[in-house]
């Protein structure tokens, strides 16, 4: 943990923005774009100039889906819309047993074509500033590689996964060295089970560009993952540079719930903790059969719900040829008294922060996890790919603020409606669920307090700002 004691009284307006410029370089996947945009707004609140650099298409995506962020802070961010590289943008395959979003890989491979225009921006800003600070996604390390040759530049990674997941990925890659302060949980998946071979090759291609960073930022709080942050910082696990746990990045306490959105108006009429929010993020496609079983499970459970029913993103989300996902005949009529279907982008942070929301059936992407944790909402975990199986273990086995909908080991089996309904009733209408909800709310309170003045996450953020403006 960084030395914080000298930074307790830091005021955002005390920084001289003409001396340090911040350049944010995100990875073009929704959960990554979003977290780096949240970080941009947070840094901007300290009075520093922030430059968000990406392709025109993906910058537009980030801004279009920026719900939960303060428009005033968002307006301060300087967006650099680079020409979007040509890439194939196929539709997702909902019938694939492997839920990894392979349709996005062409857009990810194309990021290397951003290297030259990003270099030009870095050189331009470095000539106008005492120091430039590049904060990039780990998966855009090759894009920002030229920062290493700029004398007044320093680079940091923002890790968009949980520290728990990051630590065990590194632990596995190092041949599973001995652990002293923690034990791996039962059922910990191998990273090889969670990604495609093509994506593993892509990850391997950027490893060589990860030697020039001087520190790492994490969208988490020591309240949540202190033990894993300490392990990650150890030399034997590859720890190097400064580590800052500055999350949650999204300021949950500042969310405005006075919305004209129909789902929030509907939530206003429901009892506290009575609604489960169902969403599997932007990279999950379910088959028609899977959707049917989930619909029947929701109906059978009689639990009130908001269900975001969308296909996974394409590489270009503005390509409007999108599959219309069918529901059982007359389903929407039958559930009209206790459920809402959303087929477009949903105001997720506001839904989770609403007092009527008592649970979240989730794929366990880290963005969704940290938003749910911060709102004190327990999770019904249904991981699909990538970091999600590890995040689900963190939620259910370590933090104990959720239940498992389907075991990762049985991911290729069709989950039937009755199993789904039983999990929903356990979480939303049982003593077990009430105890989980109580733990989730207590943890949420602690995490939110960590971002208050004097809280551990706020102190680490202040320490980071003091460090880069030294």
N, C-alpha and C positions, 0 to 999 in steps of 0.2 A: 504493500500500500504506500502511496506517495506520502511524503511528509506534509501534513495538512495544517499543523498548528499555527503556521504563520499566515494562513489564508482565511481565517475565520471572518474577517471583516471586509472582505473584498466586495466592492460595489461594481456592478456591471459598467456604469458610466465612467469608471476610473481608467479604462484602457484607452490608449491612443491608437485609434484605428488606422491612422496613416502609416504606422510602423509595421504592422503585421497583416498580411492578407491570407485568408483561408480559402483553399480550393478543395471542393468536395467532388470526388469522382465515383459515382455509384455504379453498380452492376445492374444490367437491364432485366431484372426480375422484380415483380411487384413488392415482395417483402423487403427486398434490399433497397429499391428506390425509395420506399416509404421511410425506412429507418434513417437513411442518410439525409432525407429531406427534413425529418424531425430534428436530427442533429444540427442541420443548417439553421433552423429557426432558433434552437437553443443557443447556439454560439452567437447568432445575430443579436440575441437579447442582451449580450454583453457589450454591444456597441462596436463589434468587429465587422469588417466587410467580408461577406461570405459569397463565394462564386461556386455555383452548382453547375458542373460541366458534364454534358452528355449529349447524345444524339437528339435531334429535334423531336423525333417520335417518342422517345422514352422520357424526355423532359416534360413533354405534353402529357404523357401518361401520369407522371408523378404529380403534376399540378392538378390534373383533372380529378385525381383520387386523394386529394390532400385533406380529406375530412378529419376533423379533430384538431387541426392546427389553427393557430391564431392568424387570421388574415393580415393583421398589422405586421406581425413578424415575417410572414411569408412574403409580403410585399417588399421587404428589405433585402431579400436574397436576390443576387444577380445571377440570372440564368444565362448560360452560354449554350445556345442551340447549335450544335455541330451538325453538318450534313449527315443524314442517316445512311450508314453503309447499306448496300444491297444485300438482302438475305432472303432466303426462302421462308415463308410464313405458313406452314401447313396447319391444318386443323388437328386438334388432339384426337387420340383414339380412345373412345370411352370403353371399348371392349378389351383393351389390353389388361392382362393380369398384373403387369408391372405398371404401377401408377406414376412412375417418374415422368415428368413432363418433357418427353423427348422432342416434342414439337418446338420447344424453345431453343434447342441446342444450336440451330443455324444462326439465330440472332445473337447467341452468346459467342459463338466462334467469330462472328463479324466484329466483335468489340476491338480486336487488334487493329482494325483499320482506323480507330480513333487515336492511335498513338501519336501520329504527326500533328494533327490539330490540337491535341491536348498539350503536346510539347511546346507548340507556338504560344499557347495561352500561358503556360508556366514561365516561359522566357520573358514574355511581355510583362507579366505581373511582377516577376523577380526584379525587373529593371526599375520598377516604380515603388518597391517596398523594401524596408529594411530586412524583412524575413517573409518568406512564403511557407505556409504550412499546408501540406497536402494530406488530406484524410481520404482514404480510399477503401473500397471494399477489398477484401482479400483476393477476390476473383478478378479484380482489375489491376493487379500488380504489374502485369506486362504493359498495360496501357500507360502507366505512370513511370515506367522504368527510367525515363530520361531525367527525372528529378534527382537521381543519384549524381549527376554531373553538374548540377546547379549549385554553386557555393553557398547561397543564402537560402537553400530549401531544406526542409526536413519533412519526412513522411511518417504518417501513422496509419495503422489499420483500424477500421471500425469492424469488429466481428459481429455479424448479424445473426449469430446462433447463440444458444446458451453456453455459458462457460463449462457447465457439466458436459455438454456434447463436445465442445471443442477439446476439453481435456482428454476425454476418452478416445476421440479420434487420434490425437497425438500419442496417447498411451498405446493404442493399437499399432500405429505406424512405427513406433520405436521397439516393437517386439514385446510389448506388455511387461515393462519393468516392474519391480516390486513397488507396492503401495504401502505407505506407512500410516497416513492419517485418514485413509478411506478405503473402502472395499468396493469393487465393481458390483452393481446390483445384478441380481439374477435376471436372465433374459436380455442382457445387454447385446444389441445386434452388432454385427460387423458392418463397417462402412461399405464393404463390398456388396452387402445385401440390399443396400438402400439407394444405390445409384446405378446408372447404366455404364457399360464399358466405355462408351463414347465420352460420357461426362468425366469418368475417372481419367481418361487420357487428357481431357481439357484441363482438369485440375493439375495433373502432373506437369503440363506444359508451362504453368505459371510458377511452380515451386522455386525455380531458379531466380525469380525476381523478388524473393521475400527476404533478402539479406540486407536491405538498405534502410528498413524502417527503424525508427528510434523508439517506438512505443506502440501500444495497442489500447484501444478504447473498447469497452464492453457495454452493451445495452442491458445492464443488469445492476442489481444492488448487492452489496455485501450482506445485507439482511437475508437475501435469497441464497447466494452462492459463495459465501465467504470461504468455505473450506476448499472449494475447487479453484477459486482465484489464488489462494495461497499455494496450492499444488502446482497450478499452471506457471506460477512465477519462479519455480525452482529450476535451477540449471539442468538438473538431470532429466527434466521434461521439456527441455528446449526453451525455457523461459529466458527472455532477454529484453532489455529496454524497460521503459516505464509502463506500468499497467494502471489503467484508470477505469474503475467501475462507476459509470456516470448515469446509469439508468434508474427508472424508466425514462426514456427520452420524451415520450408523449406526456404532456402535463395534464393528467386525468382530472385534477381538481379544478382546472380552468375550462373544462369542456362546457359549452353552452347547450343545455337540453331544451331550450325554447325554440323548437324547430317546427316547421310546417310539414315535415316529413310524416307521411301517414302512419308509418310503423311506430314512430315516437308518440304520436297522438293516441294510437291504440294502446301503447304501453301505459300512458297516463291513466287509463281506465281500468287497469288490472291491479290485482292485489300484490303487495310486496313479495318478491322472491317466487312468484308463481309461474314465470315464463322461462322456457329454455330457448336459447338462441342457437340455431343450427346453421353452421357455415363451414365449408371445407376449403376456404381460401381461394386463391386465384390460379392454382396449378393442379387442381384435382378434377378429373372427369370420371363420372360414374356411368356405368352402363344403364340401359333402360331397366334391366332386371334389378340392379342394385337400388335404383331410384324407387322402383315399385315397392321393394321390401322396406325401405326407409319410410316411405309414405304410409304404408300399412302399419308399421311400428309406431309412428307418431299418432296415427288415428287410434290404434289399440290402446295406447298408454293413457289417452285422455288428458295428457299434460298440455297446457297452453304453450304455443310455440310461435317463433318467427323463423322461417326457413328460407335461407338464401339459396336459390336453385339456379345455378349458372354453370355453364361449361367452363373448362379451363381456358386461360388466356392463350392466344396466339402470340407469336413474336411481335406482331403489329396488332395491338388491341383495337385499332381504329378500322380494321378490315371488318366490315359489318356482316360478313357471311358467318353467322353463328348458329349452331344447332339449337333448335327449340326442343327442350327436354320434355317428353310426355309424362303425364301423371295418370294414375288410375282413373277410370271413367267416373265423373261426378265427384271426384275427391275434394276439389275445392269447395263445392257446394256443401258437402257433408261436414267439413271442418271450419266452415265460415264463422262459427260462433267462438271457436277457441284457437284458431290458427291463421297466420298470414304467410303468403308466399311472396318472396321478392325475387324477381328475375333480372334485376339490374344491380348496380353497385349499391351497397348498403352502408349506412352510417354506423359502422361497427363500434368505434369507441363510444359513441353516444348511447348505443343500445346496451353495451356492457356496463356503462356507468349508471344506467337507469335503475331505480330502486325496485322496479317490478321484475327485473331480470335476475333469476335465481340459479341459472346454469348455462353452460356453453358446451354444445356438442361440437368438437373441433378436431381438425387434422393435426393440431399441435405444431404448426409453424411458429417460430419464436415470436414473431410480431403479435400473433394472436394470443400466445401464452402470456407475454408480458403485459398486454393490455388487459387480459382477463384477471391475472394476478393482481395488477394494480387496482382493479375495480372490486376486488374481493369476491369474484365469481368463480365457483368451482367448475371443473372441466370434466366432461364425458369424453375421454380420449380415444380417437380413432385415427391413428397415424397412417400416412400413405406412402411417404418416401423421404429421402434425404436425411435431414437432422430430426425429423418428426418422431421416429420411434424412440430416440434417446430423450427428446423433450418430454414425451409421454411418460417415460419411466421416471424422470425427474418429478413430474407433477403427481403421479400416482404412488410411487414407492418412496421417494425422498421427502418431498414436501407434504405428501398425503392430503392434497387438496383436489383430488379428482378420482374418478373411477374409469376402468378400462371398458370400452365398448367392444372392441375386438382385439385379441392378442395378436401381436405382430407375427408370431410364428404361424398363425392361421390366416395370413393376409390374402391368400389366393382362394380361400373358401367364401362362398356367398353367405353373408350374414342374414339370418332370417328375421322376419318382422317381430316374432315373439321375443327373441333375444334382445333386440333393440328396445322394445317396449319395457322389458324387465329392467334394463339398465336405466332407462328414463325414470321409471317409477322408484328405483332405488335412490337415484340422485335427488329427485324432486318431491317424493312423497313417502319418505321413510325416516326413521330415527337415525339410521346410518347416514343418510343424505344430509340431515340437519347438522350432525356432528362435523361432516366434511365442510359444509357451508360455513359453520362457525369458525373452523380453522382457516378457511379461505379468507373470510372477512378480517380476522385478526392479522393474517399475513399481509393482506392488502393495506390495512391501516399502517402497519410497520413500514411497508415499502413506500407508501405515499409520504410518510413522515421523513423518510430518508432523503427526500428531495427538498424538504423545508430548509430554511436557513439554519445552519448548525448540524443538519442531518448528514449522514456519512456520504450519500451520493452527491449532495450539494457541495460538500467539502472537497470531494474528489474532482468535481467539475470546476470548482473555483481553482483548485490546485493545477489542473490542466491549463486553464486560461492563463494563470499566472506564469506557468512554465513557458508557454509558447509566446508570451509577450514580455519575457524577461529582458 
